[in-house]
Every structure is written in C-alpha cells, then in structure tokens.
C-alpha cells in the first residue's frame, strides 16, 4: 500500500465532490434539475418502488449525468433532450447497481445498506428493471433519436455483465477479456452519456463521435481506478467494503497485473476460494499485501493515466472553450480520486 501512496503522491488527490460542485455551478441549474427529476419519480409504496427510491435517495456522485450535461454544453446548449439523456443514464446506472448487489451478494452501497438487504433480492431486481423501463420511456418521449443507441447500449452492457459472470473465479482470465468486460459494463455508459448528450445539445456527428470516444477512455480509466480503490480505498469514503472484488474472485486489473509478476498469487487465491468458508479476512489481507508488493497498483494507476491522456486527445474535436476545459477537468478528477 505504501507504493500506491508514493504513486498517488506524485499528484494532488482530487476531492471529487468538490469538483462536481464546481462543475455544477458551471452548468447553472442543469444538474440540480436532473436531481430534482430523479427524486420526483412517481413511486408507490411497494417493495419494488421502495428499493428504487432507496438507491436514488442515497445520492452518489451523478458522474454520468454530469458528463451528459457537460457534453451538451460543450456541443451547444443544455436542452430538454439533454436533460432527458442525463436522467436516463443515471437511471440505467442505478439499475445496474441494484442488479449487481443481488448478483454479488453486496450488503453496502454508497455507505448505506443495499436495497436488497432492506427489501429483498426480488424487489431489488424488479426495481432495477423498473428503472430501465423508465429510462427508455424518457428517451422515447423527449429524445427519440437516441432510442436506438440506448437499446444498443443496454445490449452491450448485458453482454459485459454476462461475460463477467462467466469469468467469475477464472483467475486465468486474460487482460483482453478483462478489458472487454469493462468496455461493456462501464465504459459503454460513459460513451453513450457523452455522445448522446452532445447530440442532444446540438453538436454535429463528428463532435458527438469524438466525445463518445472520450467517454469510452474516461470509463476505462474510471473502472481501473475503482479496481485500485478496492485494495487501497477508505471504506467510508468509497461507500463499500474493501477487497470485495478479491473475495468474489473477480479478475480485476491489479490482480491480473500482479499474477504476471507472481504466479503464486493466483494459485493461493484459487485455493482459498475453493474452501467452504471462502476467502477469510487474514488470507485476503495477506494476498492484498502481496499484490501491492508486486507493483500492480502502480501499474494500474499508470494504465488509467494513459487512458486519461488518450481521452484528452479526443477533446480536439472541440474548440478551446470553458466546456472543453470542464470536460478535461473531469478526467483529472476521476483519475486522481480517492473515493
């Protein structure tokens, strides 16, 4: 962990919450309008609706709607269609979290009990489905030209989830397979948010494609830093338990990088996962220390920084403007975050 600390010390750690607050002011009432729309969804008092309302109410950074609105502003203006895209991408993200907590048997989400703990697995699954339908309905009503892209996105995300499920516990998984999963599960939603937001704001196809490519690289960087925080993050800041990915046998970037240096890590983790009790606390801590000792966390940060640099290059489709600088600052904030 010390090595990661030295790597992170080369940059100032970014308070993502403060940066989002700064960008929210830049967007005027754009993000506040999206937040208000999320919180006034017509939800009844069934377990399904309570599950959805619980997750929405816990907040979150709202990174994806922020990206959609910034793209709209950089491409022209924050229109009603752009706001609909921003709400829809957050609903899709929330739906995946509700589903993921059931699949991963997660107990904590955003520092609060997961919806499945409070209302049950079935309610959490149905709530996720409800939010997906709501997202589709909003796009169909206000930004219909984005409906084919949203449907394609949902298919891509589902394929990423299916591939991750198929690879769970397969510690021999390749880096190529890992990146396919991340592109499907995480980067695709950032790509859609940026491209659809830009189009909804009035940008031409070239700008929308460029910002979509920016979003994909941003999503890759975001996920790899998320993988690193599973080892080094503060649970109270991250909002979930550390080493969760390790206990679930997920072949994340740090683990794959570490196994390239020390093959015994994969063998020891595989043996531990086969035990009836699974990976105990002491074994998990030892493995995490050994993974850090290989330099894998530093390599992960370097990979994320390379993706961030590539993302910035895609901003060349924009002229120099406050909007372009705001998007560039998002890359810095997400790559150097501690939560």
N, C-alpha and C positions, 0 to 999 in steps of 0.2 A: 504494500500500500504506500510505503514511503516513496517508491519510484514514481507512482502515479502522482503523488503530491508534488514531486520535483517537476514532472512534466507539466502539470497544471499551473505550477508557479511561473512558468515562462509567460503566461498570460494572466491578466486580471480575471478572476472569476466573475461572471456576469450574474447580476440579480435579475432573473428572467421576469419576475413580477414587476420590478421597477421599469424594465424595458418595455413591457407590454403596456404599462400605464402611460409611458411616454408616447408610444405609438398610438395608443387610444386617443390621446389628446390631439395628435396629428390628424387622426381620422374624424375629428369632430364628434358627432353623436353616433357615428356608424356602428361601432362595436356595442355601445350602450343600447342601441335599438335592437341589435341582434340578441343581446342578453335578455332584454325585455320580452322579445318574441319567444325565446326559448322557455321563459318562465310562465308565460300565459297560455301554454298549450292546453287544450281542453281535455283534462284528465279526470276520470271518475275515481271512485274510492274502491276499486277492485285491487287485488294484489298486483296484477299486471300494471295498472296505472301508478300505483304507489311505487313500484320498482323503478319505473321510468322517471317519475318525479324525484325520487330519492337521488338518483345519479345526477340528474340535471342540477338539482339544488346543491350538490356538493361542489359545484363550480368547476374548477380546472382552469388551465391557462388559456383556453379558447384559441390555441395557436392556428388551427386550420381556418376558422372564420376570419381571424386576423389576417392571414395570408390572402384569403379571397378578397377581402376589402382593400388591402394594400395593392393587390394586382389591379383591381377595378380603378382605384385612384390613380395608379401609375399609367393605366391604359386610357383613362379618360375621366370617368366620374363614378361615384358610388350611386348606382341606380337601384330601383326596386328589385330588378332582376339580380343585381349583385348581392343585395341583402338576402334574397331568397337562396342564392348559392351558398352564402355564408352560413345561414341557419341549417341548410341541408347537410353541409359537410360536417357540422358539429353533431347533428342527429345521427349520421352514419357512424361517426367515430364513437359516440355514446353507445350505439347498438353493438358495435364490436366489443366494447369493454364489458357490457352485460353478458354477452355470449362467452367471451374469454374467461371471465371469472367462474362460469359454470364448468367449462372445459378444463381449466387449470385448477379448479377447486380453490379459488382465491377467496380469502376471508376479509381482506382490507383493500379498499380502493379510495384513493385521494384522501387518505388519513381517516376514513370512516369505515364502519362495517360495510362490506359489499352487499349489494341489493339481494343477492341470493341467500345471504346469511339471515337477513331480516324477513324476506318474503318467500324464500324457497327457490329452488332451481327452475322449476317450471315457469313460475312468474317472471323470473329474470330472462329466460329465453323468449317468452311471449312479449315481454316489454321491449326487448331488442328488435323483434320482428315488427312491433307496432311503430317504433321509431324509424325503421327503414321505410315502411309504408308512408309514414308522414313525410319523410324526406322526398320520396318520389312524387307524392301529391303536390308538395310545394313547388317543385321544379316544373311539373306538368302545368301548373296553374300560372306561374309567373315567369318562368324562363324555359319554355318548352323546347327551344332549340338545343338545350343541354341535356334533354332526357336520354337520347341515345348514348351520350358519353357517360352519363351516370349509370345506366344499365350495364354498359361495358365495364365500368369501374367496379361495380358490385360483383360481377362475374370474376374479374381479376382478383379481387380481394378474397373471394370464396376459394378460388384455386390456390392462393397463397396459404390460406388457413388449412386447406386440405393437405397441401404438401408438408406443412409444418407438423400436422398431426401424424402423417405417415412417417415422418423422420424422427418423431419423438423417441428418445432413448437410443437412437442410432448414432453413436458417437463417432463413427467413421464417416459421417456426412461430410461432404466436400464444401469448400468455401463457395464454390459456384452455386451449389444447392442453397446454401445459406442466403446468398445474395438474391436468388430467385424468390425465396420466401419473403425477404424484406421488401423487394420491389413490389410484390403482390400485396402484402399485408399493410405496409406502412407508406412506402414512397408513392404508391399509386394515388392515395387520397390527397397527399400534398400536391402531386402533379395536377390532379383534377381541380383542386381548390384554386391553384394559381391560374391555370389555363381558362377555366370556366369563369372565374372572377374577372380576368382580363377581358374576355369576350363580352361579358355582361356589362362591363364598364365602357365598351365601345372600341376596344382595341382591334386591330386587324389580325388576320390569321398568323402572320409572321411573328408578331409580338406575342400572341397567345401561345404559339408553339414554343417560343423561346422561354416564356415564363413557366410553361409546363415542364420543360427540361430543367429549368432552375428548381422547380418544386421537387422533381424526382431526386436530384442530387441532394437537396436540402433534407428530404425524407431519409435517404441513406445515412447521411451524417447524423441526423437526429436519432435514428434507431441504434447506431453503433455506440453513440454516447449513452443512450439508455442502457445498452448492454454493459457498459463500463460501470454505470451507477449501480447496477445490480451487485457489484462487488464492493464499490467504494462509497456509495451514497449514504447519506443520513436518512434512515427510515422515516423520520418525522418530516423531513423536507421532501423526500421522494414520494411519500404517501403510501408506501407498501413495504413489505419486509424485504431485506436484502438477501441475496443468494437464492432467491425464489427460482430463477431460471436454472441454476445449478441443480437444485433439488428435483426439478422436473425433468432433468436430463436434456434440456434444450441446448443444441449445439450453436451457441452464440459466437460472435466474432472473437472475444477474448479467449474462450475455451478452445476454439479451433486453432487460433494462433499459438496458444500455449502448447497444445498437443504436437504441433510441428517442431517444437523445441524439446519437449519432454514427453515421449510416448507413454511413459508410465502413468501420467495423469489420467489419460483416457481409460486405461486398464483398471486403475484403482476406483475411478468414478463408476465405471460399469459394474464392477464387483459390488460396490456399495448400493447401487440402485437395485440390484437383484435381491438384496436382503428383504425379508418380510417387513421390517420396520423402516426400510428405505434409508435415505441419507441422513444420519444423525448430525446433531449440531457440531460435535467435536470434529468429525470427519469432514464435514462441509467447511469448517474454518481452516483445517489443515490444507485441504485442496485449494481453497481460495488463496491462502498464503503462497502455496507452490505455484499457482497460476500467475500471481503477481510477480513472483521471483523470476519467471521466465522473461519478463519484459512485455508480456502480452497486452497489458493495459495501456502501456505507452504506444505499442504498435497500433492498437485500436484507435487511440486518440489521433495518431498520425494519419490513419486511414480516413477518419472523419474529417480532419482538416483538409486532406486532399480533395474530398468530395465537396467541401465547402468552397475551396478555391475554384473548382470546376463550376459550381453553382454561380459564383460571382461572374464568371466569364459569360454565362448565358444572359446576364443583365445587359450585355452590349446591345441587345435589341432595343433598349430604351435610351433616349437621350438623357443627358445629365439633368437630374431633377430631384426634388425632395422625395418623390415617390421611389425613384431608383435607390437613393441613399437609405430610405427607410427599409426597403427590402434587403439591402446589403447588411443593415444592422441586425435584421432577424437572423441571418446566417451566423453572425458573430455571437449573438445571444444564445442560440441553440447549441452551438458547438462548444462554447465555454461555460455551459451551465453546470451547476452542482445539484440541480433538482429537476 
